[in-house]
C-alpha cells in the first residue's frame, strides 16, 4: 500500500544527514531538531503554535483534555472513521455521539452534526478522511451558534487546502479550535516510528496543550495539571523536517496517481471513484473505490492473487464495535456508514507509484469488474 523504501532512497542523503546531526548532538528528547521542525510546520500551516507529541491518538486526547471537557459531556464524531477519533473521548469518560457521513466524500457534514447536538454537546471532531477536508465553513457556523469546540482530526489530510466562500485558503487542521495529526510511517508526512502534533492559534490553548503533554508541568517537578508523557523524539523530528520540505511534492505525486486511476477506472460498471469536495484539495492519503457489496471481498482476493495489496477502511462501523456499546449514542440511523463498510476498497496510493505499476493495477481491476 505504501513504498517507504523507495521514498527513503530518493531522499537518503538529506535524511541520513539530519539523523546524523541528532546522533552527534545526543539531544534525543526535545532537542534543536524538535524546535526546528515545530517552527517549520508552523510556517507551512500558517498557524501560531505547533505542539509536537508522541502520536496522533495522544494529540486527540490531549486536545480534549486541554479544552476542559468533563465526564458526561458529549463529543460528536463520524461513525465511519478510525477508532482513535472516538477512543480518546471514551477514555476521558465523555459520551461519543456517532453520526452518519456523506455517501460521496465519506466526510461528516453540518447537517449530520446539527441533528446530533444536545444540551450536553461540547465538541465536534470532523475527520478529514482519506485526504480531503470536510466542508468546514458551515461546521464552524454551527459550532459558533452552539458554542462548541471544533477539534480537527487531520491525520489523513495534512497538506490539503480548504477554500472559504470569501476566497480565503486555509490548511486542513488549521481551521477549527485545534488540529491534530499523526506522523505514523504510512501517513502523507510520515516518520520512521510514531509521532504526532497539535496546532492552534490561541496562545492560552497552546500553553495548556504543552503543559498537559509534559506531565502537567510548566517547569520541571512543578505540576499544575494532570498530564501525560507525550513527546516527539529528536530523530523523528529531524527526518520529518526533511520530509516536510517535500510534502507538496508528495501530494502532487499522489494526485497524479489518483488522476490516472480516475481515467482508467471511472467507466467500469458498478464502480464509483472517489468524489472531490468542491472547496477542498485532495491529497489522497487513500484512493478508495466503492464497488458492489457482493463483489468487494472477491475483488480484494483477486487483487491479492495478482500481487496487489488493498485495504478495507473500514470493515465495521464504530457503532457496531463492542468497545462503544456502553459509552456512545447514535444521533440517528447510519445507512451510509453501514453501506460504505460493505462496499469500500482502497488501492495502493503513495508518492512512488509509477505508470507501469498504475497500469497493472488498473488492468487487474478491469479484468475483474469489466
Residue frames relative to the residue before (quaternion, step in Angstrom):
aa qw qx qy qz dx dy dz
X 1.0000 0.0000 0.0000 0.0000 0.00 0.00 0.00
X 0.7718 0.1007 -0.0713 0.6238 3.59 1.19 -0.55
X 0.2302 -0.7597 0.5923 0.1380 3.56 -1.26 0.41
X 0.0797 -0.8447 0.5291 0.0137 3.54 0.34 1.28
X 0.6058 0.5765 -0.3645 0.4095 3.59 1.07 -0.63
X 0.6785 0.4793 -0.3012 0.4682 3.60 0.85 -0.93
X 0.6378 0.5199 -0.3328 0.4605 3.57 1.01 -0.76
X 0.6377 0.5181 -0.3265 0.4673 3.58 0.98 -0.82
X 0.6652 0.5146 -0.3160 0.4391 3.58 0.86 -0.91
X 0.6374 0.5363 -0.3329 0.4418 3.58 1.08 -0.70
X 0.7914 0.2514 -0.1219 0.5437 3.60 1.01 -0.77
X 0.2089 0.8476 -0.4711 0.1263 3.56 1.29 0.39
X 0.6836 0.4988 -0.3134 0.4310 3.59 0.76 -0.95
X 0.6638 0.4942 -0.3054 0.4709 3.61 0.96 -0.82
X 0.6855 0.4870 -0.2890 0.4575 3.57 0.88 -0.95
X 0.6578 0.5124 -0.3137 0.4541 3.59 0.90 -0.90
X 0.6538 0.5121 -0.3158 0.4589 3.57 0.96 -0.83
X 0.6599 0.5089 -0.3148 0.4543 3.59 0.95 -0.84
X 0.6684 0.4815 -0.3037 0.4788 3.59 0.95 -0.83
X 0.6328 0.5410 -0.3333 0.4426 3.58 0.98 -0.83
X 0.6253 0.5421 -0.3431 0.4443 3.58 1.03 -0.73
X 0.6419 0.5026 -0.3257 0.4788 3.58 1.00 -0.77
X 0.6479 0.5203 -0.3205 0.4548 3.57 0.96 -0.84
X 0.6401 0.5226 -0.3205 0.4631 3.58 1.06 -0.71
X 0.7195 0.4433 -0.2588 0.4678 3.58 0.93 -0.88
X 0.2273 -0.8086 0.4920 0.2289 3.59 1.27 -0.64
X 0.4766 0.6265 -0.4737 0.3950 3.62 1.12 0.54
X 0.0576 -0.8785 0.4741 -0.0095 3.51 0.42 1.31
X 0.7508 0.2694 -0.1640 0.5804 3.59 1.23 -0.45
X 0.8548 -0.0255 -0.0252 0.5178 3.57 -0.83 1.07
X 0.3056 0.7625 -0.5102 0.2547 3.56 1.01 0.82
X 0.7629 -0.3710 0.2639 0.4590 3.57 -1.30 -0.05
X 0.6027 0.5750 -0.3668 0.4143 3.61 1.07 -0.62
X 0.6297 0.5228 -0.3326 0.4685 3.59 1.07 -0.72
X 0.6589 0.5071 -0.3024 0.4662 3.56 0.93 -0.92
X 0.6543 0.5119 -0.3163 0.4579 3.59 0.93 -0.86
X 0.6672 0.4882 -0.3106 0.4691 3.59 0.87 -0.89
X 0.6155 0.5486 -0.3407 0.4517 3.57 0.99 -0.83
X 0.6898 0.4802 -0.2846 0.4611 3.59 0.84 -0.96
X 0.6613 0.5033 -0.3107 0.4613 3.58 0.96 -0.82
X 0.6618 0.4891 -0.3127 0.4743 3.59 1.00 -0.77
X 0.5945 0.5507 -0.3614 0.4612 3.60 1.06 -0.67
X 0.6704 0.4923 -0.2926 0.4718 3.56 0.94 -0.89
X 0.6583 0.5185 -0.3156 0.4451 3.58 0.90 -0.91
X 0.7480 0.3986 -0.2083 0.4881 3.58 0.92 -0.92
X 0.3068 -0.7607 0.4978 0.2818 3.59 1.30 -0.34
X 0.4524 0.6344 -0.4894 0.3916 3.56 0.82 1.09
X 0.5714 -0.6206 0.4244 0.3291 3.54 -1.22 0.50
X 0.8289 0.1195 -0.0047 0.5464 3.56 1.01 -0.80
X 0.0319 -0.7354 0.6765 0.0240 3.53 -1.08 0.91
X 0.1011 -0.7802 0.6165 0.0306 3.55 -0.90 0.98
X 0.2540 -0.7817 0.5487 0.1530 3.62 -0.27 1.20
X 0.0066 -0.7846 0.6199 0.0011 3.56 -1.22 0.57
X 0.7494 -0.4760 0.2602 0.3797 3.55 -1.32 0.10
X 0.7942 -0.1118 0.0970 0.5894 3.61 1.08 -0.62
X 0.6806 -0.5189 0.3381 0.3913 3.55 -1.28 0.27
X 0.6100 0.5439 -0.3561 0.4531 3.59 1.08 -0.62
X 0.6284 0.5163 -0.3261 0.4819 3.58 0.99 -0.82
X 0.6179 0.5610 -0.3491 0.4262 3.58 0.96 -0.84
X 0.6761 0.4840 -0.2905 0.4736 3.58 0.90 -0.90
X 0.6698 0.4971 -0.3102 0.4562 3.58 0.91 -0.87
X 0.6646 0.4997 -0.3110 0.4603 3.58 0.86 -0.91
X 0.6185 0.5456 -0.3450 0.4480 3.59 1.01 -0.75
X 0.6651 0.4887 -0.3039 0.4758 3.58 0.91 -0.89
X 0.6450 0.5197 -0.3193 0.4604 3.59 1.00 -0.79
X 0.6863 0.5042 -0.2885 0.4376 3.57 0.90 -0.94
X 0.6736 0.4913 -0.2921 0.4686 3.57 1.14 -0.57
X 0.5078 -0.7202 0.3741 0.2890 3.56 1.30 0.17
X 0.3100 0.7552 -0.5250 0.2409 3.59 1.10 0.52
X 0.2497 -0.7892 0.5537 0.0905 3.54 -1.04 0.88
X 0.6592 -0.4957 0.3702 0.4275 3.61 -1.18 0.45
X 0.7461 0.3465 -0.2922 0.4878 3.53 -0.90 1.00
X 0.5454 0.5819 -0.4036 0.4483 3.58 1.21 -0.37
X 0.3531 -0.7507 0.5245 0.1913 3.56 -1.11 0.68
X 0.1249 -0.7642 0.6316 0.0386 3.52 -1.11 0.86
X 0.2799 -0.7785 0.5447 0.1375 3.57 -0.74 1.08
X 0.0472 0.7871 -0.6099 0.0789 3.56 -0.83 1.07
X 0.5125 -0.5979 0.4893 0.3747 3.61 -1.18 0.32
X 0.4677 -0.6688 0.4990 0.2915 3.57 -1.11 0.64
X 0.6823 0.4259 -0.2715 0.5286 3.58 1.24 -0.41
X 0.4917 0.6052 -0.4705 0.4131 3.55 0.12 1.35
X 0.6321 -0.4982 0.4135 0.4258 3.54 -1.33 0.05
X 0.6609 -0.5783 0.3228 0.3528 3.54 -1.11 0.77
X 0.5714 0.6379 -0.3899 0.3385 3.62 1.01 -0.73
X 0.5935 0.6015 -0.3641 0.3917 3.58 1.02 -0.79
X 0.7630 0.3428 -0.1771 0.5186 3.56 0.93 -0.91
X 0.5730 0.6412 -0.3646 0.3573 3.55 1.10 -0.76
X 0.6855 0.4977 -0.3002 0.4386 3.57 0.85 -0.96
X 0.6229 0.5287 -0.3482 0.4597 3.59 1.05 -0.69
X 0.6590 0.5083 -0.3076 0.4612 3.57 0.94 -0.87
X 0.6239 0.5532 -0.3360 0.4380 3.59 1.01 -0.79
X 0.7158 0.4329 -0.2405 0.4923 3.58 1.11 -0.69
X 0.5667 -0.6269 0.3759 0.3802 3.59 1.26 0.17
X 0.4563 0.6698 -0.4561 0.3676 3.57 1.23 0.35
X 0.4388 -0.6650 0.5317 0.2874 3.55 -1.23 0.43
X 0.2799 -0.7664 0.5617 0.1371 3.55 -0.73 1.12
X 0.1217 -0.7856 0.6052 0.0418 3.57 -0.67 1.14
X 0.1744 -0.8347 0.5201 0.0483 3.56 -0.45 1.24
X 0.1188 -0.7983 0.5897 0.0299 3.52 -0.95 0.97
X 0.5649 -0.5660 0.4747 0.3677 3.51 -1.34 0.20
X 0.3355 -0.7268 0.5643 0.2017 3.57 -1.33 0.08
X 0.6381 -0.5106 0.4070 0.4080 3.54 -1.32 0.18
X 0.4889 -0.7056 0.4275 0.2833 3.62 -0.90 0.83
X 0.7009 0.4632 -0.2762 0.4668 3.60 1.19 -0.39
X 0.7803 0.3104 -0.1691 0.5159 3.62 0.82 -0.97
X 0.3820 -0.7390 0.4594 0.3113 3.61 1.29 -0.36
X 0.5929 0.6019 -0.3496 0.4048 3.61 1.25 0.07
X 0.5628 -0.5708 0.4862 0.3479 3.52 -1.29 0.50
X 0.1888 -0.7842 0.5827 0.0993 3.59 -1.14 0.65
X 0.6787 -0.4798 0.3619 0.4222 3.56 -1.30 0.25
X 0.6264 0.5445 -0.3417 0.4409 3.59 1.03 -0.73
X 0.6364 0.5094 -0.3260 0.4788 3.58 1.00 -0.79
X 0.6741 0.5121 -0.2944 0.4435 3.56 0.90 -0.95
X 0.6563 0.5353 -0.3224 0.4228 3.57 0.86 -0.97
X 0.6640 0.5083 -0.3037 0.4566 3.57 1.01 -0.80
X 0.6989 0.4839 -0.2610 0.4575 3.59 1.22 -0.45
X 0.5364 0.6627 -0.3961 0.3410 3.60 1.20 -0.33
X 0.0141 -0.7630 0.6462 -0.0021 3.54 -1.06 0.89
X 0.6827 -0.4718 0.3397 0.4427 3.58 -1.25 -0.06
X 0.6490 0.4955 -0.3240 0.4778 3.60 1.29 -0.08
X 0.4924 0.6817 -0.4259 0.3338 3.59 1.25 -0.18
X 0.0712 -0.8135 0.5771 0.0090 3.54 -0.89 0.99
X 0.8267 0.0785 -0.0067 0.5571 3.61 1.07 -0.54
X 0.2361 -0.7174 0.6399 0.1416 3.50 -1.36 0.52
X 0.1139 -0.7753 0.6160 0.0801 3.57 -1.02 0.78
X 0.1074 -0.7844 0.6092 0.0447 3.61 -0.07 1.24
X 0.2035 -0.7642 0.6023 0.1086 3.57 -0.94 0.94
X 0.2789 -0.7497 0.5777 0.1624 3.58 -0.70 1.10
X 0.1027 -0.8860 0.4504 0.0396 3.51 0.50 1.29
X 0.8778 0.1281 -0.1220 0.4452 3.50 -1.19 0.84
X 0.7627 -0.4333 0.2041 0.4346 3.61 1.20 0.15
X 0.7381 0.3275 -0.2513 0.5336 3.60 1.20 0.15
X 0.5865 -0.6221 0.4057 0.3231 3.53 -1.19 0.64
X 0.4979 -0.5456 0.5742 0.3530 3.48 -1.33 0.43
X 0.5398 -0.5725 0.4769 0.3917 3.58 -1.24 0.28
X 0.1703 -0.8833 0.4330 0.0574 3.52 0.21 1.38
X 0.5817 0.6164 -0.3998 0.3490 3.64 0.97 -0.64
X 0.7046 0.4133 -0.2949 0.4957 3.66 0.77 -0.80
X 0.5916 0.5497 -0.3731 0.4568 3.60 1.12 -0.50
X 0.6522 0.4984 -0.3134 0.4776 3.59 0.97 -0.82
X 0.6272 0.5300 -0.3391 0.4590 3.59 0.99 -0.78
X 0.6599 0.5017 -0.2992 0.4726 3.56 0.96 -0.86
X 0.6453 0.5207 -0.3167 0.4606 3.58 0.98 -0.84
X 0.6472 0.5127 -0.3177 0.4663 3.57 0.98 -0.81
X 0.6446 0.5388 -0.3155 0.4413 3.57 0.96 -0.91
X 0.7921 0.3004 -0.1398 0.5126 3.59 0.96 -0.89
X 0.4361 -0.7247 0.4405 0.3009 3.60 1.28 0.22
X 0.3681 0.7332 -0.4753 0.3179 3.56 0.84 1.09
X 0.4512 -0.6433 0.5433 0.2957 3.55 -1.20 0.59
X 0.1928 -0.7536 0.6166 0.1212 3.56 -1.19 0.64
X 0.0600 -0.7965 0.6011 -0.0259 3.56 -0.46 1.28
X 0.2113 -0.8102 0.5356 0.1100 3.58 -0.34 1.20
X 0.2321 -0.7217 0.6374 0.1381 3.54 -0.89 1.02
X 0.0014 -0.8459 0.5265 -0.0850 3.53 -0.06 1.39
X 0.2491 0.8167 -0.4925 0.1686 3.58 1.18 0.49
X 0.7807 0.3500 -0.1718 0.4884 3.60 1.10 -0.65
X 0.7634 0.4078 -0.1922 0.4625 3.63 1.15 -0.18
X 0.2857 0.7700 -0.5371 0.1922 3.61 1.10 0.36
X 0.7367 0.3638 -0.2986 0.4857 3.56 -0.85 1.03
X 0.5670 0.5872 -0.3906 0.4255 3.59 1.22 -0.30
X 0.2800 -0.7485 0.5818 0.1512 3.56 -1.20 0.64
X 0.1757 -0.7541 0.6247 0.1010 3.55 -1.05 0.88
X 0.2022 -0.7871 0.5752 0.0931 3.57 -0.91 0.95
X 0.3209 -0.7466 0.5577 0.1691 3.56 -0.74 1.11
X 0.6770 -0.5172 0.3423 0.3963 3.55 -1.26 0.35
X 0.6716 0.4674 -0.3062 0.4866 3.60 1.19 -0.39
X 0.6432 -0.5610 0.3107 0.4183 3.59 1.27 0.18
X 0.4926 0.6608 -0.4383 0.3585 3.60 1.22 -0.18
X 0.1935 -0.7580 0.6126 0.1129 3.56 -1.06 0.82
X 0.0116 -0.7893 0.6127 -0.0397 3.57 -0.86 1.01
X 0.4924 -0.6603 0.4819 0.2990 3.56 -1.01 0.82
X 0.5761 -0.5741 0.4532 0.3649 3.54 -1.11 0.69
X 0.7578 0.3366 -0.2789 0.4844 3.54 -1.00 0.88
X 0.7129 0.4101 -0.2430 0.5144 3.57 1.23 -0.41
X 0.5084 0.6897 -0.3752 0.3537 3.56 1.30 0.29
X 0.7753 0.3657 -0.1767 0.4837 3.57 0.89 -0.95
X 0.7917 -0.2578 0.2249 0.5061 3.55 -1.21 -0.62
X 0.7770 -0.1098 0.1203 0.6081 3.55 0.92 -0.97
X 0.2333 -0.7597 0.5917 0.1354 3.55 -1.11 0.75
X 0.1356 -0.7845 0.6027 0.0548 3.55 -1.12 0.73
X 0.0072 0.8112 -0.5843 0.0206 3.56 -0.95 0.83
X 0.3385 -0.7088 0.5890 0.1900 3.49 -1.39 0.34
X 0.2042 -0.7577 0.6051 0.1340 3.56 -1.17 0.67
X 0.1419 0.7930 -0.5669 0.1724 3.57 1.09 0.75
X 0.6508 -0.5941 0.2868 0.3759 3.63 -0.87 0.87
X 0.7153 0.4554 -0.2738 0.4538 3.61 0.98 -0.70
X 0.4903 0.6631 -0.4394 0.3560 3.60 1.24 -0.08
X 0.6846 -0.4865 0.3443 0.4196 3.59 -1.25 0.38
X 0.7264 0.1474 -0.1168 0.6610 3.56 1.16 -0.68
X 0.0830 0.8567 -0.4939 0.1237 3.53 0.13 1.34
X 0.3924 -0.6902 0.5619 0.2322 3.53 -1.13 0.77
X 0.4907 -0.6054 0.5089 0.3657 3.57 -1.31 -0.29
X 0.7091 0.2006 -0.1957 0.6470 3.48 1.21 0.82
X 0.7095 -0.4107 0.3136 0.4791 3.58 -1.14 -0.48
X 0.1871 0.7606 -0.6119 0.1095 3.52 -1.29 0.45
X 0.0337 0.7951 -0.6049 0.0270 3.54 -1.23 0.44
X 0.1172 -0.7851 0.6021 0.0855 3.54 -1.32 0.03
X 0.2179 -0.7101 0.6509 0.1568 3.49 -1.38 0.43
X 0.0109 -0.8103 0.5857 0.0145 3.59 -1.09 0.57
X 0.0822 0.7808 -0.6104 0.1049 3.51 -1.13 0.80
X 0.4531 -0.6823 0.5033 0.2755 3.54 -1.32 0.10
X 0.6049 0.5742 -0.3450 0.4306 3.59 1.25 -0.32
X 0.4435 -0.7356 0.4483 0.2475 3.59 -0.63 1.12
X 0.6715 0.4902 -0.3135 0.4587 3.60 0.92 -0.84
X 0.6410 0.5107 -0.3284 0.4696 3.57 0.98 -0.79
X 0.6343 0.5289 -0.3305 0.4569 3.58 0.96 -0.82
X 0.6418 0.5184 -0.3183 0.4670 3.58 0.99 -0.83
X 0.6573 0.5056 -0.3082 0.4663 3.59 0.95 -0.86
X 0.6352 0.5259 -0.3282 0.4607 3.59 1.00 -0.80
X 0.6603 0.5081 -0.3082 0.4592 3.59 0.92 -0.89
X 0.6596 0.5193 -0.3097 0.4465 3.55 0.92 -0.92
X 0.6817 0.4874 -0.2959 0.4585 3.58 0.83 -0.97
X 0.6664 0.5082 -0.3031 0.4535 3.59 0.98 -0.82
X 0.7417 0.3634 -0.1871 0.5318 3.57 1.25 -0.43
X 0.7036 -0.4923 0.2611 0.4409 3.57 0.73 1.13
X 0.6193 -0.5811 0.3494 0.3959 3.61 1.10 0.52
X 0.6013 0.5869 -0.3473 0.4164 3.58 1.17 0.40
X 0.3539 -0.6860 0.5955 0.2226 3.53 -1.20 0.75
X 0.7711 0.0470 -0.0300 0.6342 3.55 1.08 -0.80
X 0.6768 -0.5698 0.2932 0.3625 3.48 -1.10 0.81
X 0.8494 0.1456 -0.1790 0.4746 3.50 -1.05 1.05
X 0.6547 0.4117 -0.3275 0.5427 3.62 1.25 0.27
X 0.0833 -0.8560 0.5095 -0.0273 3.55 -0.16 1.34
X 0.1980 -0.8194 0.5344 0.0618 3.55 -0.59 1.21
X 0.7899 0.1179 -0.0528 0.5995 3.58 1.22 -0.35
X 0.5264 -0.5550 0.5117 0.3911 3.54 -1.32 0.20
X 0.0085 0.8283 -0.5574 0.0561 3.53 -0.64 1.13
X 0.4144 -0.6542 0.5601 0.2942 3.51 -1.32 -0.42
X 0.4205 -0.6587 0.5490 0.2964 3.55 -1.30 0.07
X 0.2364 0.7856 -0.5238 0.2292 3.57 -0.07 1.26
X 0.1406 0.8137 -0.5399 0.1633 3.54 -0.20 1.32
X 0.3373 -0.6656 0.6197 0.2431 3.53 -1.26 0.55
X 0.3279 -0.7749 0.4958 0.2149 3.59 -0.56 1.07
X 0.6837 -0.5529 0.3137 0.3583 3.54 -1.21 0.60
X 0.6315 0.5295 -0.3482 0.4467 3.61 0.99 -0.70
X 0.6588 0.4880 -0.3109 0.4808 3.57 0.94 -0.84
X 0.6421 0.5244 -0.3259 0.4545 3.59 0.97 -0.81
X 0.6427 0.5405 -0.3255 0.4345 3.57 0.97 -0.83
X 0.7188 0.4160 -0.2742 0.4849 3.59 0.80 -0.89
X 0.5997 0.5459 -0.3662 0.4563 3.62 1.12 -0.53
X 0.6162 0.5334 -0.3534 0.4592 3.58 1.05 -0.68
X 0.6269 0.5147 -0.3336 0.4805 3.58 1.05 -0.72
X 0.7123 0.4605 -0.2704 0.4556 3.57 0.79 -0.99
X 0.5711 0.5838 -0.3799 0.4345 3.59 1.14 -0.54
X 0.5952 0.5718 -0.3597 0.4352 3.59 1.07 -0.70
X 0.7687 0.3557 -0.1607 0.5068 3.57 1.12 -0.70
X 0.3526 0.7795 -0.4744 0.2074 3.60 1.26 0.06
X 0.6652 0.4932 -0.3207 0.4598 3.60 0.90 -0.81
X 0.5953 0.5366 -0.3601 0.4776 3.60 1.13 -0.59
X 0.6365 0.5244 -0.3265 0.4619 3.58 0.96 -0.87
X 0.6599 0.5164 -0.3111 0.4485 3.58 0.92 -0.92
X 0.6515 0.5187 -0.3141 0.4558 3.58 0.95 -0.87
X 0.6493 0.5119 -0.3174 0.4644 3.57 0.97 -0.85
X 0.6454 0.5070 -0.3173 0.4752 3.59 0.98 -0.79
X 0.6510 0.5147 -0.3145 0.4609 3.59 0.98 -0.83
X 0.6314 0.5179 -0.3307 0.4729 3.60 1.04 -0.72
X 0.6429 0.5088 -0.3187 0.4756 3.58 0.99 -0.81
X 0.6490 0.5134 -0.3145 0.4650 3.58 0.96 -0.86
X 0.6425 0.5185 -0.3259 0.4606 3.60 0.99 -0.80
X 0.6177 0.5299 -0.3406 0.4708 3.59 1.06 -0.71
X 0.6372 0.5141 -0.3203 0.4765 3.57 0.92 -0.92
X 0.6396 0.5465 -0.3275 0.4301 3.58 0.89 -0.97
X 0.6954 0.5025 -0.2830 0.4286 3.56 0.77 -1.08
X 0.7852 0.3776 -0.1758 0.4582 3.55 0.92 -0.88
X 0.7470 0.3912 -0.2230 0.4892 3.60 1.20 -0.26
X 0.5399 0.6924 -0.3897 0.2777 3.58 1.13 -0.55
X 0.7091 0.4735 -0.2706 0.4469 3.59 1.07 -0.60
X 0.4759 0.6905 -0.4436 0.3162 3.60 1.21 -0.08
X 0.5111 -0.6741 0.4335 0.3106 3.61 -0.85 0.89
X 0.8412 0.2050 -0.1693 0.4709 3.53 -0.99 0.95
X 0.6409 0.5237 -0.3213 0.4601 3.59 1.27 -0.11
X 0.1464 -0.7677 0.6185 0.0815 3.57 -1.06 0.83
X 0.3030 -0.7339 0.5797 0.1831 3.55 -0.85 1.02
X 0.6618 -0.5187 0.3393 0.4218 3.64 -1.15 0.35
X 0.3738 -0.7035 0.5624 0.2214 3.55 -1.00 0.88
X 0.3150 -0.7305 0.5740 0.1943 3.55 -1.26 0.47
X 0.4353 -0.6566 0.5536 0.2702 3.54 -0.97 0.92
X 0.5094 -0.7140 0.3840 0.2887 3.59 -0.66 1.11
X 0.7865 0.2999 -0.1611 0.5153 3.60 1.07 -0.62
X 0.6614 0.4273 -0.3321 0.5193 3.56 1.14 0.66
X 0.3973 -0.6389 0.5870 0.2989 3.52 -1.16 0.58
X 0.3041 -0.7368 0.5794 0.1703 3.56 -1.26 0.44
X 0.1585 -0.8139 0.5547 0.0685 3.61 -0.66 1.09
X 0.3821 -0.8052 0.4180 0.1759 3.56 1.32 0.40
X 0.0232 -0.7582 0.6470 -0.0769 3.50 0.31 1.31
X 0.7710 0.0395 -0.0340 0.6347 3.54 1.13 -0.73
X 0.2197 -0.7003 0.6516 0.1913 3.53 -1.31 0.44
X 0.0207 -0.8599 0.5031 -0.0835 3.51 -0.09 1.40
X 0.2190 -0.7776 0.5840 0.0789 3.52 -0.71 1.19
X 0.2220 -0.6930 0.6506 0.2171 3.51 -1.39 0.21
X 0.0117 -0.7856 0.6175 -0.0362 3.55 -0.82 1.07
X 0.6678 -0.4832 0.3453 0.4488 3.62 -1.14 0.35
X 0.5809 -0.6366 0.3858 0.3293 3.56 -0.89 0.99
X 0.6799 0.5062 -0.3019 0.4363 3.57 0.98 -0.80
X 0.7140 0.4296 -0.2513 0.4924 3.60 1.25 -0.27
X 0.4941 0.7178 -0.4131 0.2644 3.59 1.20 -0.47
X 0.7272 0.4343 -0.2665 0.4600 3.59 0.65 -1.04
X 0.6303 0.5252 -0.3317 0.4657 3.57 1.08 -0.68
X 0.6181 0.5285 -0.3387 0.4732 3.57 1.07 -0.71
X 0.6496 0.5120 -0.3261 0.4577 3.58 0.92 -0.84
X 0.6579 0.5001 -0.3078 0.4716 3.59 0.97 -0.80
X 0.6414 0.5192 -0.3205 0.4651 3.59 1.02 -0.79
X 0.6297 0.5195 -0.3287 0.4749 3.59 1.00 -0.80
X 0.6413 0.5284 -0.3195 0.4555 3.57 0.96 -0.87
X 0.6434 0.5293 -0.3175 0.4527 3.58 0.96 -0.87
X 0.7177 0.4273 -0.2310 0.4990 3.57 1.13 -0.71
X 0.5779 -0.6327 0.3553 0.3735 3.59 1.27 0.24
X 0.5528 0.5958 -0.3919 0.4311 3.58 1.22 0.43
X 0.3197 -0.7466 0.5453 0.2073 3.61 -0.68 1.00
X 0.0351 0.7590 -0.6501 -0.0005 3.54 -1.26 0.46
X 0.1881 -0.7831 0.5833 0.1055 3.56 -1.23 0.35
X 0.3088 -0.7036 0.6055 0.2074 3.53 -1.29 0.50
X 0.0622 0.7689 -0.6304 0.0866 3.56 -0.47 1.25
X 0.6640 -0.4935 -0.5578 0.0662 1.66 -0.51 2.49
X 0.4883 -0.7180 0.4097 0.2795 3.63 -0.89 0.80
X 0.7919 0.1722 -0.0830 0.5800 3.60 1.17 -0.47
X 0.4421 -0.7010 0.4799 0.2879 3.64 -0.71 0.97
X 0.6318 -0.5454 0.3878 0.3911 3.56 -1.17 0.53
X 0.6566 0.5381 -0.3266 0.4155 3.59 0.95 -0.79
X 0.6927 0.4463 -0.2792 0.4929 3.60 1.21 -0.36
X 0.4987 0.6384 -0.4340 0.3942 3.59 1.27 0.05
X 0.5435 -0.6476 0.4242 0.3244 3.59 -0.86 0.94
X 0.6174 0.6029 -0.3445 0.3697 3.57 1.01 -0.81
X 0.7642 0.3998 -0.2001 0.4650 3.61 1.07 -0.65
X 0.3878 0.7633 -0.4615 0.2322 3.58 1.22 0.10
X 0.7826 0.3233 -0.1753 0.5022 3.62 1.06 -0.62
X 0.7435 0.3950 -0.2251 0.4904 3.62 1.19 -0.06
X 0.7069 0.4068 -0.2622 0.5159 3.58 1.20 0.39
X 0.1129 -0.7464 0.6402 0.1421 3.50 -1.38 0.11
X 0.4219 -0.6815 0.5369 0.2632 3.54 -1.23 0.49
X 0.4235 -0.6946 0.5193 0.2618 3.54 -0.96 0.87
X 0.7676 -0.1096 0.1148 0.6210 3.55 1.16 -0.69
X 0.6856 -0.3938 0.3575 0.4971 3.57 -1.24 -0.25
X 0.2789 -0.7790 0.5476 0.1246 3.57 -1.18 0.62
X 0.0251 0.8571 -0.5144 0.0070 3.62 0.72 0.96
X 0.6541 0.5105 -0.3304 0.4498 3.60 0.96 -0.77
X 0.6502 0.5165 -0.3122 0.4615 3.57 0.89 -0.95
X 0.6713 0.5019 -0.3032 0.4532 3.57 0.85 -0.93
X 0.6635 0.4922 -0.3040 0.4745 3.58 1.02 -0.77
X 0.6420 0.5329 -0.3309 0.4408 3.59 0.92 -0.85
X 0.6454 0.5351 -0.3285 0.4350 3.59 0.94 -0.81
X 0.6869 0.4577 -0.2724 0.4945 3.58 1.23 -0.42
X 0.7904 0.3789 -0.1536 0.4561 3.60 1.14 -0.55
X 0.6242 0.5765 -0.3610 0.3842 3.63 1.10 -0.41
X 0.0747 0.7515 -0.6550 0.0237 3.51 -1.28 0.59
X 0.2400 -0.7912 0.5525 0.1054 3.57 -0.85 1.01
X 0.3158 -0.7472 0.5635 0.1563 3.54 -0.96 1.01
X 0.6757 -0.4547 0.3503 0.4626 3.62 -1.19 0.22
X 0.0900 0.7842 -0.6065 0.0957 3.56 -0.96 0.93
X 0.3392 0.7007 -0.5734 0.2552 3.54 -0.64 1.19
X 0.6819 -0.5410 0.3307 0.3647 3.54 -1.29 0.25
X 0.6904 0.4994 -0.2777 0.4438 3.60 1.23 -0.27
X 0.3999 0.7202 -0.4833 0.2962 3.60 1.19 0.12
X 0.1518 -0.7799 0.5989 0.1002 3.59 -0.92 0.85
X 0.7096 -0.4863 0.2962 0.4151 3.57 -1.26 0.32
X 0.6102 0.5533 -0.3579 0.4398 3.60 1.02 -0.69
X 0.6660 0.4899 -0.2975 0.4775 3.58 0.96 -0.87
X 0.6612 0.5152 -0.3059 0.4514 3.56 0.92 -0.94
X 0.6423 0.5236 -0.3227 0.4573 3.58 0.96 -0.84
X 0.6549 0.5143 -0.3189 0.4526 3.57 0.92 -0.90
X 0.6527 0.5110 -0.3173 0.4607 3.59 0.91 -0.91
X 0.6809 0.4870 -0.2952 0.4605 3.59 0.85 -0.95
X 0.6371 0.5333 -0.3327 0.4461 3.58 0.96 -0.80
X 0.6618 0.4975 -0.3085 0.4683 3.58 0.97 -0.81
X 0.6325 0.5117 -0.3347 0.4756 3.60 0.97 -0.77
X 0.6443 0.5243 -0.3086 0.4635 3.57 1.00 -0.86
X 0.6216 0.5499 -0.3414 0.4412 3.57 0.97 -0.85
X 0.7119 0.4622 -0.2553 0.4630 3.55 0.96 -0.88
X 0.8084 0.3112 -0.1335 0.4814 3.58 0.82 -1.02
X 0.5779 0.6479 -0.3642 0.3370 3.58 1.18 -0.51
